[in-house]
């Protein structure tokens, strides 16, 4: 039986450049669930804005979001589809 999945977007602002390798490692762990990724380097402010769209079981989305949220200098918010 296939697990029920949800569509979600994880949005983050990375203010600490040293956190980027760990962000990428965490995202790689969940790569099978990632539909798309958009990263915008905002050089004027020396930050990176990243959005990740996933179709995954709720615990996977929460796990990825939670791991990202523990990183120093990374702000994370997750929005879920209602369907």
N, CA, C and O atoms as a GROMACS GRO file, in nm:
protein
  332
    1UNK      N    1   0.084  -0.118   0.000
    1UNK     CA    2   0.000   0.000   0.000
    1UNK      C    3   0.089   0.125   0.000
    1UNK      O    4   0.184   0.134   0.077
    2UNK      N    5   0.055   0.220  -0.087
    2UNK     CA    6   0.133   0.344  -0.096
    2UNK      C    7   0.092   0.440   0.016
    2UNK      O    8  -0.026   0.455   0.047
    3UNK      N    9   0.192   0.503   0.076
    3UNK     CA   10   0.165   0.601   0.181
    3UNK      C   11   0.102   0.726   0.122
    3UNK      O   12   0.134   0.765   0.010
    4UNK      N   13   0.012   0.787   0.198
    4UNK     CA   14  -0.048   0.912   0.155
    4UNK      C   15   0.056   1.023   0.160
    4UNK      O   16   0.134   1.034   0.254
    5UNK      N   17   0.056   1.104   0.056
    5UNK     CA   18   0.153   1.214   0.049
    5UNK      C   19   0.080   1.347   0.043
    5UNK      O   20  -0.039   1.354   0.015
    6UNK      N   21   0.156   1.452   0.071
    6UNK     CA   22   0.105   1.588   0.062
    6UNK      C   23   0.202   1.670  -0.021
    6UNK      O   24   0.321   1.641  -0.028
    7UNK      N   25   0.148   1.772  -0.085
    7UNK     CA   26   0.232   1.866  -0.159
    7UNK      C   27   0.258   1.984  -0.066
    7UNK      O   28   0.167   2.038  -0.003
    8UNK      N   29   0.383   2.023  -0.059
    8UNK     CA   30   0.423   2.133   0.030
    8UNK      C   31   0.537   2.212  -0.033
    8UNK      O   32   0.608   2.162  -0.120
    9UNK      N   33   0.552   2.334   0.012
    9UNK     CA   34   0.667   2.415  -0.027
    9UNK      C   35   0.740   2.455   0.101
    9UNK      O   36   0.680   2.508   0.195
   10UNK      N   37   0.868   2.429   0.103
   10UNK     CA   38   0.953   2.473   0.213
   10UNK      C   39   1.030   2.594   0.161
   10UNK      O   40   1.104   2.585   0.064
   11UNK      N   41   1.011   2.707   0.227
   11UNK     CA   42   1.080   2.830   0.189
   11UNK      C   43   1.180   2.866   0.296
   11UNK      O   44   1.150   2.856   0.415
   12UNK      N   45   1.298   2.907   0.254
   12UNK     CA   46   1.399   2.943   0.353
   12UNK      C   47   1.482   3.061   0.307
   12UNK      O   48   1.500   3.086   0.188
   13UNK      N   49   1.530   3.131   0.405
   13UNK     CA   50   1.626   3.238   0.382
   13UNK      C   51   1.753   3.199   0.456
   13UNK      O   52   1.753   3.176   0.577
   14UNK      N   53   1.862   3.191   0.380
   14UNK     CA   54   1.990   3.150   0.436
   14UNK      C   55   2.076   3.276   0.451
   14UNK      O   56   2.121   3.333   0.352
   15UNK      N   57   2.096   3.317   0.576
   15UNK     CA   58   2.176   3.436   0.605
   15UNK      C   59   2.320   3.401   0.640
   15UNK      O   60   2.407   3.488   0.640
   16UNK      N   61   2.345   3.274   0.669
   16UNK     CA   62   2.479   3.228   0.706
   16UNK      C   63   2.536   3.143   0.592
   16UNK      O   64   2.493   3.029   0.574
   17UNK      N   65   2.632   3.195   0.516
   17UNK     CA   66   2.687   3.119   0.404
   17UNK      C   67   2.749   2.986   0.446
   17UNK      O   68   2.755   2.893   0.366
   18UNK      N   69   2.795   2.977   0.570
   18UNK     CA   70   2.854   2.851   0.618
   18UNK      C   71   2.751   2.740   0.630
   18UNK      O   72   2.788   2.623   0.639
   19UNK      N   73   2.622   2.775   0.630
   19UNK     CA   74   2.516   2.674   0.642
   19UNK      C   75   2.479   2.610   0.508
   19UNK      O   76   2.412   2.507   0.506
   20UNK      N   77   2.522   2.668   0.398
   20UNK     CA   78   2.482   2.620   0.266
   20UNK      C   79   2.518   2.473   0.241
   20UNK      O   80   2.432   2.400   0.192
   21UNK      N   81   2.637   2.426   0.272
   21UNK     CA   82   2.666   2.284   0.250
   21UNK      C   83   2.572   2.191   0.328
   21UNK      O   84   2.532   2.086   0.276
   22UNK      N   85   2.538   2.228   0.450
   22UNK     CA   86   2.447   2.145   0.530
   22UNK      C   87   2.305   2.151   0.474
   22UNK      O   88   2.235   2.050   0.475
   23UNK      N   89   2.262   2.267   0.426
   23UNK     CA   90   2.131   2.278   0.361
   23UNK      C   91   2.126   2.182   0.243
   23UNK      O   92   2.030   2.107   0.228
   24UNK      N   93   2.228   2.185   0.159
   24UNK     CA   94   2.233   2.097   0.042
   24UNK      C   95   2.236   1.950   0.081
   24UNK      O   96   2.175   1.866   0.013
   25UNK      N   97   2.305   1.916   0.188
   25UNK     CA   98   2.310   1.776   0.233
   25UNK      C   99   2.172   1.729   0.276
   25UNK      O  100   2.129   1.619   0.240
   26UNK      N  101   2.102   1.811   0.354
   26UNK     CA  102   1.968   1.775   0.400
   26UNK      C  103   1.872   1.760   0.282
   26UNK      O  104   1.792   1.666   0.277
   27UNK      N  105   1.880   1.852   0.187
   27UNK     CA  106   1.794   1.843   0.070
   27UNK      C  107   1.826   1.719  -0.014
   27UNK      O  108   1.735   1.658  -0.071
   28UNK      N  109   1.951   1.684  -0.022
   28UNK     CA  110   1.989   1.563  -0.096
   28UNK      C  111   1.927   1.438  -0.034
   28UNK      O  112   1.887   1.346  -0.105
   29UNK      N  113   1.920   1.435   0.100
   29UNK     CA  114   1.860   1.321   0.170
   29UNK      C  115   1.714   1.301   0.129
   29UNK      O  116   1.666   1.188   0.124
   30UNK      N  117   1.644   1.409   0.100
   30UNK     CA  118   1.504   1.401   0.062
   30UNK      C  119   1.479   1.418  -0.086
   30UNK      O  120   1.367   1.448  -0.128
   31UNK      N  121   1.583   1.401  -0.166
   31UNK     CA  122   1.574   1.432  -0.310
   31UNK      C  123   1.469   1.350  -0.384
   31UNK      O  124   1.415   1.397  -0.485
   32UNK      N  125   1.437   1.232  -0.338
   32UNK     CA  126   1.338   1.150  -0.408
   32UNK      C  127   1.198   1.211  -0.401
   32UNK      O  128   1.111   1.176  -0.481
   33UNK      N  129   1.175   1.301  -0.307
   33UNK     CA  130   1.044   1.364  -0.288
   33UNK      C  131   1.037   1.505  -0.347
   33UNK      O  132   0.930   1.564  -0.352
   34UNK      N  133   1.150   1.559  -0.390
   34UNK     CA  134   1.154   1.698  -0.437
   34UNK      C  135   1.107   1.705  -0.582
   34UNK      O  136   1.161   1.639  -0.670
   35UNK      N  137   1.004   1.789  -0.604
   35UNK     CA  138   0.950   1.812  -0.738
   35UNK      C  139   1.031   1.920  -0.807
   35UNK      O  140   1.061   1.910  -0.926
   36UNK      N  141   1.068   2.024  -0.732
   36UNK     CA  142   1.143   2.135  -0.790
   36UNK      C  143   1.209   2.218  -0.683
   36UNK      O  144   1.172   2.215  -0.565
   37UNK      N  145   1.309   2.293  -0.727
   37UNK     CA  146   1.386   2.377  -0.635
   37UNK      C  147   1.419   2.506  -0.707
   37UNK      O  148   1.458   2.506  -0.823
   38UNK      N  149   1.404   2.618  -0.635
   38UNK     CA  150   1.443   2.747  -0.690
   38UNK      C  151   1.530   2.817  -0.587
   38UNK      O  152   1.491   2.834  -0.471
   39UNK      N  153   1.646   2.858  -0.629
   39UNK     CA  154   1.736   2.930  -0.541
   39UNK      C  155   1.772   3.065  -0.600
   39UNK      O  156   1.808   3.075  -0.718
   40UNK      N  157   1.762   3.168  -0.519
   40UNK     CA  158   1.794   3.303  -0.565
   40UNK      C  159   1.902   3.361  -0.474
   40UNK      O  160   1.876   3.388  -0.357
   41UNK      N  161   2.021   3.381  -0.527
   41UNK     CA  162   2.123   3.450  -0.448
   41UNK      C  163   2.098   3.600  -0.453
   41UNK      O  164   2.104   3.662  -0.560
   42UNK      N  165   2.070   3.657  -0.339
   42UNK     CA  166   2.044   3.802  -0.332
   42UNK      C  167   2.173   3.866  -0.284
   42UNK      O  168   2.193   3.888  -0.164
   43UNK      N  169   2.260   3.895  -0.378
   43UNK     CA  170   2.396   3.941  -0.348
   43UNK      C  171   2.400   4.075  -0.276
   43UNK      O  172   2.490   4.100  -0.196
   44UNK      N  173   2.303   4.162  -0.304
   44UNK     CA  174   2.299   4.294  -0.240
   44UNK      C  175   2.293   4.280  -0.088
   44UNK      O  176   2.354   4.359  -0.015
   45UNK      N  177   2.220   4.179  -0.041
   45UNK     CA  178   2.204   4.157   0.103
   45UNK      C  179   2.287   4.039   0.154
   45UNK      O  180   2.286   4.009   0.274
   46UNK      N  181   2.359   3.973   0.064
   46UNK     CA  182   2.442   3.858   0.098
   46UNK      C  183   2.362   3.746   0.165
   46UNK      O  184   2.404   3.688   0.265
   47UNK      N  185   2.243   3.716   0.106
   47UNK     CA  186   2.160   3.606   0.153
   47UNK      C  187   2.118   3.521   0.034
   47UNK      O  188   2.132   3.563  -0.081
   48UNK      N  189   2.068   3.403   0.063
   48UNK     CA  190   2.012   3.315  -0.040
   48UNK      C  191   1.868   3.285  -0.002
   48UNK      O  192   1.837   3.257   0.114
   49UNK      N  193   1.779   3.290  -0.102
   49UNK     CA  194   1.639   3.259  -0.082
   49UNK      C  195   1.612   3.131  -0.160
   49UNK      O  196   1.637   3.125  -0.281
   50UNK      N  197   1.562   3.028  -0.092
   50UNK     CA  198   1.544   2.898  -0.154
   50UNK      C  199   1.403   2.848  -0.128
   50UNK      O  200   1.353   2.857  -0.016
   51UNK      N  201   1.339   2.797  -0.233
   51UNK     CA  202   1.208   2.733  -0.220
   51UNK      C  203   1.218   2.591  -0.273
   51UNK      O  204   1.273   2.567  -0.381
   52UNK      N  205   1.164   2.497  -0.198
   52UNK     CA  206   1.166   2.356  -0.234
   52UNK      C  207   1.021   2.307  -0.238
   52UNK      O  208   0.947   2.324  -0.141
   53UNK      N  209   0.979   2.247  -0.349
   53UNK     CA  210   0.844   2.190  -0.359
   53UNK      C  211   0.857   2.038  -0.349
   53UNK      O  212   0.937   1.976  -0.419
   54UNK      N  213   0.777   1.981  -0.258
   54UNK     CA  214   0.784   1.837  -0.234
   54UNK      C  215   0.646   1.772  -0.247
   54UNK      O  216   0.544   1.837  -0.227
   55UNK      N  217   0.646   1.644  -0.280
   55UNK     CA  218   0.528   1.559  -0.270
   55UNK      C  219   0.575   1.440  -0.188
   55UNK      O  220   0.642   1.350  -0.239
   56UNK      N  221   0.540   1.442  -0.060
   56UNK     CA  222   0.599   1.345   0.034
   56UNK      C  223   0.503   1.317   0.149
   56UNK      O  224   0.409   1.393   0.172
   57UNK      N  225   0.527   1.207   0.220
   57UNK     CA  226   0.450   1.183   0.343
   57UNK      C  227   0.476   1.295   0.444
   57UNK      O  228   0.586   1.351   0.450
   58UNK      N  229   0.375   1.326   0.523
   58UNK     CA  230   0.384   1.432   0.623
   58UNK      C  231   0.511   1.422   0.709
   58UNK      O  232   0.578   1.524   0.729
   59UNK      N  233   0.546   1.304   0.762
   59UNK     CA  234   0.666   1.296   0.846
   59UNK      C  235   0.796   1.333   0.773
   59UNK      O  236   0.888   1.388   0.834
   60UNK      N  237   0.802   1.304   0.645
   60UNK     CA  238   0.921   1.339   0.566
   60UNK      C  239   0.932   1.491   0.552
   60UNK      O  240   1.039   1.548   0.571
   61UNK      N  241   0.820   1.555   0.519
   61UNK     CA  242   0.821   1.701   0.505
   61UNK      C  243   0.859   1.767   0.637
   61UNK      O  244   0.943   1.857   0.641
   62UNK      N  245   0.798   1.721   0.745
   62UNK     CA  246   0.828   1.777   0.877
   62UNK      C  247   0.973   1.754   0.915
   62UNK      O  248   1.037   1.842   0.974
   63UNK      N  249   1.025   1.637   0.883
   63UNK     CA  250   1.164   1.606   0.915
   63UNK      C  251   1.263   1.695   0.843
   63UNK      O  252   1.358   1.746   0.902
   64UNK      N  253   1.240   1.714   0.713
   64UNK     CA  254   1.330   1.800   0.634
   64UNK      C  255   1.321   1.944   0.685
   64UNK      O  256   1.423   2.009   0.708
   65UNK      N  257   1.198   1.992   0.702
   65UNK     CA  258   1.178   2.128   0.750
   65UNK      C  259   1.241   2.149   0.888
   65UNK      O  260   1.304   2.251   0.914
   66UNK      N  261   1.223   2.050   0.975
   66UNK     CA  262   1.278   2.059   1.110
   66UNK      C  263   1.430   2.062   1.111
   66UNK      O  264   1.491   2.140   1.185
   67UNK      N  265   1.492   1.977   1.030
   67UNK     CA  266   1.638   1.975   1.022
   67UNK      C  267   1.692   2.108   0.970
   67UNK      O  268   1.790   2.162   1.022
   68UNK      N  269   1.626   2.160   0.867
   68UNK     CA  270   1.670   2.288   0.811
   68UNK      C  271   1.655   2.400   0.914
   68UNK      O  272   1.739   2.489   0.923
   69UNK      N  273   1.547   2.394   0.991
   69UNK     CA  274   1.520   2.498   1.089
   69UNK      C  275   1.616   2.501   1.206
   69UNK      O  276   1.623   2.601   1.278
   70UNK      N  277   1.690   2.393   1.227
   70UNK     CA  278   1.787   2.391   1.337
   70UNK      C  279   1.921   2.453   1.298
   70UNK      O  280   2.006   2.476   1.384
   71UNK      N  281   1.940   2.481   1.170
   71UNK     CA  282   2.067   2.535   1.124
   71UNK      C  283   2.080   2.682   1.161
   71UNK      O  284   1.985   2.759   1.149
   72UNK      N  285   2.198   2.719   1.206
   72UNK     CA  286   2.227   2.858   1.243
   72UNK      C  287   2.222   2.948   1.120
   72UNK      O  288   2.288   2.920   1.019
   73UNK      N  289   2.143   3.054   1.128
   73UNK     CA  290   2.135   3.149   1.018
   73UNK      C  291   2.042   3.108   0.906
   73UNK      O  292   2.048   3.163   0.796
   74UNK      N  293   1.953   3.010   0.932
   74UNK     CA  294   1.856   2.965   0.832
   74UNK      C  295   1.716   2.980   0.890
   74UNK      O  296   1.684   2.921   0.994
   75UNK      N  297   1.631   3.058   0.822
   75UNK     CA  298   1.491   3.075   0.862
   75UNK      C  299   1.405   2.993   0.767
   75UNK      O  300   1.423   2.999   0.645
   76UNK      N  301   1.311   2.915   0.823
   76UNK     CA  302   1.233   2.820   0.743
   76UNK      C  303   1.084   2.833   0.774
   76UNK      O  304   1.045   2.850   0.889
   77UNK      N  305   1.003   2.826   0.669
   77UNK     CA  306   0.858   2.819   0.681
   77UNK      C  307   0.809   2.715   0.581
   77UNK      O  308   0.865   2.701   0.472
   78UNK      N  309   0.704   2.641   0.619
   78UNK     CA  310   0.647   2.539   0.531
   78UNK      C  311   0.499   2.566   0.511
   78UNK      O  312   0.426   2.595   0.606
   79UNK      N  313   0.455   2.558   0.387
   79UNK     CA  314   0.314   2.572   0.351
   79UNK      C  315   0.269   2.444   0.284
   79UNK      O  316   0.341   2.386   0.202
   80UNK      N  317   0.148   2.398   0.321
   80UNK     CA  318   0.094   2.272   0.269
   80UNK      C  319  -0.027   2.296   0.180
   80UNK      O  320  -0.106   2.388   0.204
   81UNK      N  321  -0.040   2.213   0.077
   81UNK     CA  322  -0.160   2.212  -0.006
   81UNK      C  323  -0.274   2.149   0.074
   81UNK      O  324  -0.250   2.064   0.160
   82UNK      N  325  -0.395   2.189   0.047
   82UNK     CA  326  -0.511   2.130   0.114
   82UNK      C  327  -0.560   2.002   0.047
   82UNK      O  328  -0.652   1.937   0.098
   83UNK      N  329  -0.500   1.965  -0.066
   83UNK     CA  330  -0.542   1.843  -0.134
   83UNK      C  331  -0.438   1.734  -0.124
   83UNK      O  332  -0.458   1.625  -0.176
   0.00000   0.00000   0.00000
